[in-house]
Amino acid sequence: MKNFLLVFTVAMIFVLSGVGSELLAQCPMCRATAESNLANGGTEGKGLNNGIMYMLGMPYVLIGTVAFLWWKHRAKDDELEQA
């Protein structure tokens, strides 16, 4: 079962990294505004993409933190039960 999970995880990383360029798109109105700003020498489009990526990653950071704290607490409880 662990081998399957490892293979599945690695396969998903490769699949999702292959579609990464498509993930930087915004809605049509935001994209048009960002492209026109970039064409005129502005940098708001880059900031918009960075903001989208920040909002995309934040739930994973929060869930990962909660999972890590839960794992540490559970490991501590297991050590106390064995002692």
N, CA, C and O atoms as CSV, one atom per row, in Angstrom:
chain,resi,resn,atom,element,x,y,z
A,1,MET,N,N,0.831,-1.199,0.000
A,1,MET,CA,C,0.000,0.000,0.000
A,1,MET,C,C,0.871,1.258,0.000
A,1,MET,O,O,0.536,2.244,-0.656
A,2,LYS,N,N,1.994,1.224,0.739
A,2,LYS,CA,C,2.863,2.395,0.780
A,2,LYS,C,C,3.494,2.651,-0.583
A,2,LYS,O,O,3.671,3.803,-0.979
A,3,ASN,N,N,3.835,1.578,-1.306
A,3,ASN,CA,C,4.414,1.755,-2.633
A,3,ASN,C,C,3.412,2.395,-3.590
A,3,ASN,O,O,3.773,3.262,-4.386
A,4,PHE,N,N,2.160,1.968,-3.510
A,4,PHE,CA,C,1.129,2.554,-4.358
A,4,PHE,C,C,0.955,4.038,-4.058
A,4,PHE,O,O,0.837,4.852,-4.974
A,5,LEU,N,N,0.939,4.381,-2.789
A,5,LEU,CA,C,0.775,5.779,-2.393
A,5,LEU,C,C,1.949,6.615,-2.882
A,5,LEU,O,O,1.756,7.739,-3.346
A,6,LEU,N,N,3.147,6.089,-2.785
A,6,LEU,CA,C,4.328,6.803,-3.261
A,6,LEU,C,C,4.282,7.014,-4.776
A,6,LEU,O,O,4.549,8.111,-5.266
A,7,VAL,N,N,3.942,5.953,-5.509
A,7,VAL,CA,C,3.856,6.052,-6.966
A,7,VAL,C,C,2.751,7.021,-7.370
A,7,VAL,O,O,2.935,7.815,-8.293
A,8,PHE,N,N,1.621,6.967,-6.698
A,8,PHE,CA,C,0.511,7.867,-6.999
A,8,PHE,C,C,0.903,9.314,-6.732
A,8,PHE,O,O,0.587,10.192,-7.534
A,9,THR,N,N,1.579,9.577,-5.630
A,9,THR,CA,C,2.002,10.929,-5.291
A,9,THR,C,C,2.979,11.476,-6.319
A,9,THR,O,O,2.840,12.613,-6.768
A,10,VAL,N,N,3.955,10.677,-6.687
A,10,VAL,CA,C,4.936,11.117,-7.685
A,10,VAL,C,C,4.263,11.359,-9.028
A,10,VAL,O,O,4.580,12.335,-9.709
A,11,ALA,N,N,3.342,10.488,-9.419
A,11,ALA,CA,C,2.628,10.659,-10.685
A,11,ALA,C,C,1.800,11.941,-10.673
A,11,ALA,O,O,1.771,12.662,-11.670
A,12,MET,N,N,1.134,12.231,-9.569
A,12,MET,CA,C,0.324,13.446,-9.478
A,12,MET,C,C,1.196,14.700,-9.532
A,12,MET,O,O,0.793,15.709,-10.109
A,13,ILE,N,N,2.378,14.643,-8.939
A,13,ILE,CA,C,3.281,15.793,-8.993
A,13,ILE,C,C,3.682,16.068,-10.437
A,13,ILE,O,O,3.681,17.218,-10.876
A,14,PHE,N,N,4.022,15.021,-11.171
A,14,PHE,CA,C,4.395,15.205,-12.570
A,14,PHE,C,C,3.225,15.713,-13.403
A,14,PHE,O,O,3.408,16.592,-14.245
A,15,VAL,N,N,2.037,15.182,-13.185
A,15,VAL,CA,C,0.869,15.607,-13.960
A,15,VAL,C,C,0.530,17.065,-13.659
A,15,VAL,O,O,0.286,17.848,-14.576
A,16,LEU,N,N,0.514,17.429,-12.380
A,16,LEU,CA,C,0.150,18.790,-12.013
A,16,LEU,C,C,1.222,19.803,-12.373
A,16,LEU,O,O,0.905,20.961,-12.643
A,17,SER,N,N,2.477,19.395,-12.383
A,17,SER,CA,C,3.522,20.341,-12.777
A,17,SER,C,C,3.503,20.576,-14.283
A,17,SER,O,O,4.009,21.596,-14.752
A,18,GLY,N,N,2.936,19.660,-15.041
A,18,GLY,CA,C,2.834,19.832,-16.489
A,18,GLY,C,C,1.794,20.846,-16.901
A,18,GLY,O,O,1.875,21.391,-18.002
A,19,VAL,N,N,0.814,21.118,-16.048
A,19,VAL,CA,C,-0.236,22.082,-16.371
A,19,VAL,C,C,-0.046,23.394,-15.626
A,19,VAL,O,O,-0.973,24.200,-15.548
A,20,GLY,N,N,1.128,23.616,-15.084
A,20,GLY,CA,C,1.390,24.812,-14.282
A,20,GLY,C,C,1.266,26.108,-15.041
A,20,GLY,O,O,0.856,27.113,-14.460
A,21,SER,N,N,1.606,26.130,-16.328
A,21,SER,CA,C,1.534,27.378,-17.083
A,21,SER,C,C,0.090,27.836,-17.272
A,21,SER,O,O,-0.169,29.033,-17.397
A,22,GLU,N,N,-0.825,26.919,-17.292
A,22,GLU,CA,C,-2.231,27.282,-17.450
A,22,GLU,C,C,-2.830,27.817,-16.157
A,22,GLU,O,O,-3.889,28.444,-16.191
A,23,LEU,N,N,-2.185,27.588,-15.024
A,23,LEU,CA,C,-2.723,28.019,-13.750
A,23,LEU,C,C,-2.547,29.506,-13.485
A,23,LEU,O,O,-3.141,30.036,-12.547
A,24,LEU,N,N,-1.745,30.187,-14.291
A,24,LEU,CA,C,-1.494,31.599,-14.066
A,24,LEU,C,C,-2.534,32.507,-14.717
A,24,LEU,O,O,-2.399,33.729,-14.648
A,25,ALA,N,N,-3.553,31.954,-15.337
A,25,ALA,CA,C,-4.567,32.754,-16.014
A,25,ALA,C,C,-5.584,33.300,-15.010
A,25,ALA,O,O,-5.844,32.689,-13.973
A,26,GLN,N,N,-6.147,34.451,-15.338
A,26,GLN,CA,C,-7.182,35.050,-14.515
A,26,GLN,C,C,-8.479,35.089,-15.318
A,26,GLN,O,O,-8.565,34.542,-16.418
A,27,CYS,N,N,-9.467,35.736,-14.751
A,27,CYS,CA,C,-10.711,35.922,-15.513
A,27,CYS,C,C,-10.401,36.825,-16.714
A,27,CYS,O,O,-9.396,37.536,-16.693
A,28,PRO,N,N,-11.231,36.815,-17.748
A,28,PRO,CA,C,-10.931,37.598,-18.955
A,28,PRO,C,C,-10.764,39.099,-18.707
A,28,PRO,O,O,-9.896,39.729,-19.311
A,29,MET,N,N,-11.579,39.673,-17.833
A,29,MET,CA,C,-11.460,41.113,-17.584
A,29,MET,C,C,-10.172,41.436,-16.835
A,29,MET,O,O,-9.494,42.412,-17.158
A,30,CYS,N,N,-9.834,40.632,-15.848
A,30,CYS,CA,C,-8.593,40.854,-15.099
A,30,CYS,C,C,-7.388,40.648,-16.003
A,30,CYS,O,O,-6.404,41.385,-15.931
A,31,ARG,N,N,-7.481,39.647,-16.845
A,31,ARG,CA,C,-6.363,39.364,-17.752
A,31,ARG,C,C,-6.157,40.512,-18.739
A,31,ARG,O,O,-5.024,40.915,-19.001
A,32,ALA,N,N,-7.243,41.032,-19.280
A,32,ALA,CA,C,-7.134,42.142,-20.226
A,32,ALA,C,C,-6.542,43.378,-19.545
A,32,ALA,O,O,-5.704,44.067,-20.125
A,33,THR,N,N,-6.971,43.650,-18.339
A,33,THR,CA,C,-6.442,44.793,-17.601
A,33,THR,C,C,-4.963,44.603,-17.302
A,33,THR,O,O,-4.169,45.529,-17.468
A,34,ALA,N,N,-4.592,43.409,-16.862
A,34,ALA,CA,C,-3.193,43.132,-16.544
A,34,ALA,C,C,-2.317,43.203,-17.790
A,34,ALA,O,O,-1.206,43.731,-17.735
A,35,GLU,N,N,-2.804,42.675,-18.913
A,35,GLU,CA,C,-2.018,42.716,-20.152
A,35,GLU,C,C,-1.848,44.141,-20.652
A,35,GLU,O,O,-0.767,44.505,-21.114
A,36,SER,N,N,-2.890,44.950,-20.571
A,36,SER,CA,C,-2.758,46.331,-21.028
A,36,SER,C,C,-1.823,47.109,-20.111
A,36,SER,O,O,-1.081,47.973,-20.577
A,37,ASN,N,N,-1.848,46.819,-18.826
A,37,ASN,CA,C,-0.943,47.478,-17.897
A,37,ASN,C,C,0.499,47.084,-18.182
A,37,ASN,O,O,1.389,47.934,-18.171
A,38,LEU,N,N,0.737,45.786,-18.439
A,38,LEU,CA,C,2.088,45.329,-18.752
A,38,LEU,C,C,2.572,45.922,-20.069
A,38,LEU,O,O,3.753,46.245,-20.203
A,39,ALA,N,N,1.683,46.069,-21.036
A,39,ALA,CA,C,2.061,46.643,-22.331
A,39,ALA,C,C,2.471,48.103,-22.193
A,39,ALA,O,O,3.294,48.594,-22.966
A,40,ASN,N,N,1.902,48.798,-21.215
A,40,ASN,CA,C,2.226,50.205,-20.985
A,40,ASN,C,C,3.388,50.383,-20.007
A,40,ASN,O,O,3.680,51.504,-19.592
A,41,GLY,N,N,4.052,49.286,-19.637
A,41,GLY,CA,C,5.222,49.382,-18.768
A,41,GLY,C,C,4.932,49.206,-17.293
A,41,GLY,O,O,5.835,49.375,-16.473
A,42,GLY,N,N,3.726,48.878,-16.929
A,42,GLY,CA,C,3.380,48.695,-15.520
A,42,GLY,C,C,3.745,47.306,-15.031
A,42,GLY,O,O,4.135,46.442,-15.817
A,43,THR,N,N,3.618,47.095,-13.731
A,43,THR,CA,C,3.941,45.789,-13.137
A,43,THR,C,C,2.770,45.215,-12.342
A,43,THR,O,O,2.957,44.275,-11.569
A,44,GLU,N,N,1.584,45.756,-12.516
A,44,GLU,CA,C,0.429,45.275,-11.751
A,44,GLU,C,C,0.052,43.849,-12.110
A,44,GLU,O,O,-0.453,43.116,-11.259
A,45,GLY,N,N,0.286,43.439,-13.347
A,45,GLY,CA,C,-0.050,42.074,-13.765
A,45,GLY,C,C,0.762,41.034,-13.017
A,45,GLY,O,O,0.236,39.989,-12.632
A,46,LYS,N,N,2.045,41.315,-12.807
A,46,LYS,CA,C,2.892,40.381,-12.062
A,46,LYS,C,C,2.444,40.291,-10.612
A,46,LYS,O,O,2.437,39.210,-10.024
A,47,GLY,N,N,2.074,41.418,-10.041
A,47,GLY,CA,C,1.583,41.421,-8.665
A,47,GLY,C,C,0.272,40.674,-8.534
A,47,GLY,O,O,0.027,40.011,-7.526
A,48,LEU,N,N,-0.570,40.780,-9.547
A,48,LEU,CA,C,-1.844,40.064,-9.544
A,48,LEU,C,C,-1.618,38.558,-9.550
A,48,LEU,O,O,-2.265,37.825,-8.802
A,49,ASN,N,N,-0.693,38.097,-10.400
A,49,ASN,CA,C,-0.372,36.670,-10.435
A,49,ASN,C,C,0.219,36.202,-9.104
A,49,ASN,O,O,-0.125,35.120,-8.626
A,50,ASN,N,N,1.090,36.990,-8.508
A,50,ASN,CA,C,1.667,36.616,-7.215
A,50,ASN,C,C,0.595,36.541,-6.134
A,50,ASN,O,O,0.642,35.664,-5.272
A,51,GLY,N,N,-0.364,37.451,-6.178
A,51,GLY,CA,C,-1.457,37.424,-5.210
A,51,GLY,C,C,-2.329,36.192,-5.368
A,51,GLY,O,O,-2.770,35.607,-4.378
A,52,ILE,N,N,-2.576,35.798,-6.599
A,52,ILE,CA,C,-3.375,34.597,-6.860
A,52,ILE,C,C,-2.645,33.363,-6.335
A,52,ILE,O,O,-3.254,32.501,-5.701
A,53,MET,N,N,-1.346,33.280,-6.599
A,53,MET,CA,C,-0.572,32.129,-6.127
A,53,MET,C,C,-0.509,32.102,-4.599
A,53,MET,O,O,-0.531,31.025,-4.002
A,54,TYR,N,N,-0.432,33.264,-3.962
A,54,TYR,CA,C,-0.428,33.353,-2.498
A,54,TYR,C,C,-1.746,32.832,-1.937
A,54,TYR,O,O,-1.755,32.052,-0.985
A,55,MET,N,N,-2.854,33.262,-2.523
A,55,MET,CA,C,-4.160,32.793,-2.048
A,55,MET,C,C,-4.359,31.309,-2.320
A,55,MET,O,O,-5.044,30.630,-1.556
A,56,LEU,N,N,-3.772,30.798,-3.395
A,56,LEU,CA,C,-3.874,29.379,-3.715
A,56,LEU,C,C,-3.110,28.534,-2.703
A,56,LEU,O,O,-3.578,27.461,-2.321
A,57,GLY,N,N,-1.961,28.989,-2.269
A,57,GLY,CA,C,-1.122,28.200,-1.379
A,57,GLY,C,C,-1.504,28.268,0.087
A,57,GLY,O,O,-1.181,27.356,0.849
A,58,MET,N,N,-2.180,29.320,0.497
A,58,MET,CA,C,-2.466,29.512,1.917
A,58,MET,C,C,-3.304,28.388,2.542
A,58,MET,O,O,-2.986,27.985,3.660
A,59,PRO,N,N,-4.342,27.860,1.906
A,59,PRO,CA,C,-5.074,26.749,2.529
A,59,PRO,C,C,-4.192,25.525,2.761
A,59,PRO,O,O,-4.352,24.826,3.762
A,60,TYR,N,N,-3.261,25.262,1.842
A,60,TYR,CA,C,-2.370,24.120,2.020
A,60,TYR,C,C,-1.427,24.329,3.196
A,60,TYR,O,O,-1.121,23.382,3.920
A,61,VAL,N,N,-0.968,25.548,3.392
A,61,VAL,CA,C,-0.104,25.842,4.531
A,61,VAL,C,C,-0.870,25.660,5.833
A,61,VAL,O,O,-0.348,25.071,6.779
A,62,LEU,N,N,-2.091,26.154,5.891
A,62,LEU,CA,C,-2.897,26.028,7.103
A,62,LEU,C,C,-3.227,24.571,7.418
A,62,LEU,O,O,-3.105,24.142,8.565
A,63,ILE,N,N,-3.641,23.815,6.414
A,63,ILE,CA,C,-3.969,22.408,6.630
A,63,ILE,C,C,-2.721,21.623,7.011
A,63,ILE,O,O,-2.778,20.745,7.871
A,64,GLY,N,N,-1.602,21.932,6.381
A,64,GLY,CA,C,-0.348,21.265,6.722
A,64,GLY,C,C,0.080,21.549,8.148
A,64,GLY,O,O,0.582,20.654,8.829
A,65,THR,N,N,-0.106,22.774,8.613
A,65,THR,CA,C,0.240,23.126,9.988
A,65,THR,C,C,-0.630,22.375,10.981
A,65,THR,O,O,-0.128,21.839,11.969
A,66,VAL,N,N,-1.922,22.336,10.725
A,66,VAL,CA,C,-2.828,21.606,11.615
A,66,VAL,C,C,-2.481,20.113,11.625
A,66,VAL,O,O,-2.479,19.489,12.686
A,67,ALA,N,N,-2.191,19.543,10.462
A,67,ALA,CA,C,-1.836,18.127,10.390
A,67,ALA,C,C,-0.539,17.847,11.135
A,67,ALA,O,O,-0.431,16.831,11.823
A,68,PHE,N,N,0.450,18.732,11.011
A,68,PHE,CA,C,1.720,18.544,11.708
A,68,PHE,C,C,1.530,18.614,13.215
A,68,PHE,O,O,2.079,17.790,13.947
A,69,LEU,N,N,0.758,19.591,13.687
A,69,LEU,CA,C,0.516,19.706,15.126
A,69,LEU,C,C,-0.246,18.493,15.651
A,69,LEU,O,O,0.039,18.002,16.743
A,70,TRP,N,N,-1.211,18.013,14.877
A,70,TRP,CA,C,-1.957,16.823,15.279
A,70,TRP,C,C,-1.026,15.625,15.359
A,70,TRP,O,O,-1.113,14.843,16.306
A,71,TRP,N,N,-0.134,15.462,14.382
A,71,TRP,CA,C,0.809,14.343,14.355
A,71,TRP,C,C,1.751,14.401,15.553
A,71,TRP,O,O,2.000,13.380,16.195
A,72,LYS,N,N,2.282,15.599,15.863
A,72,LYS,CA,C,3.183,15.731,17.016
A,72,LYS,C,C,2.454,15.409,18.315
A,72,LYS,O,O,3.010,14.745,19.191
A,73,HIS,N,N,1.216,15.873,18.445
A,73,HIS,CA,C,0.441,15.603,19.660
A,73,HIS,C,C,0.149,14.112,19.788
A,73,HIS,O,O,0.216,13.554,20.883
A,74,ARG,N,N,-0.168,13.479,18.687
A,74,ARG,CA,C,-0.454,12.045,18.704
A,74,ARG,C,C,0.805,11.243,19.018
A,74,ARG,O,O,0.738,10.259,19.754
A,75,ALA,N,N,1.947,11.647,18.475
A,75,ALA,CA,C,3.201,10.958,18.764
A,75,ALA,C,C,3.550,11.078,20.248
A,75,ALA,O,O,4.052,10.130,20.851
A,76,LYS,N,N,3.281,12.243,20.830
A,76,LYS,CA,C,3.554,12.438,22.250
A,76,LYS,C,C,2.638,11.547,23.094
A,76,LYS,O,O,3.083,10.978,24.091
A,77,ASP,N,N,1.364,11.418,22.707
A,77,ASP,CA,C,0.431,10.553,23.427
A,77,ASP,C,C,0.848,9.092,23.323
A,77,ASP,O,O,0.728,8.345,24.295
A,78,ASP,N,N,1.337,8.674,22.157
A,78,ASP,CA,C,1.793,7.284,21.986
A,78,ASP,C,C,3.001,7.005,22.876
A,78,ASP,O,O,3.112,5.914,23.436
A,79,GLU,N,N,3.905,7.972,23.014
A,79,GLU,CA,C,5.066,7.781,23.886
A,79,GLU,C,C,4.634,7.662,25.346
A,79,GLU,O,O,5.203,6.867,26.095
A,80,LEU,N,N,3.637,8.440,25.757
A,80,LEU,CA,C,3.162,8.366,27.125
A,80,LEU,C,C,2.469,7.046,27.403
A,80,LEU,O,O,2.586,6.522,28.511
A,81,GLU,N,N,1.747,6.488,26.431
A,81,GLU,CA,C,1.077,5.207,26.627
A,81,GLU,C,C,2.075,4.069,26.740
A,81,GLU,O,O,1.849,3.125,27.497
A,82,GLN,N,N,3.182,4.141,25.997
A,82,GLN,CA,C,4.170,3.091,26.033
A,82,GLN,C,C,4.992,3.143,27.318
A,82,GLN,O,O,5.538,2.120,27.730
A,83,ALA,N,N,5.094,4.293,27.955
A,83,ALA,CA,C,5.911,4.427,29.168
A,83,ALA,C,C,5.202,3.961,30.400
A,83,ALA,O,O,5.765,4.014,31.493
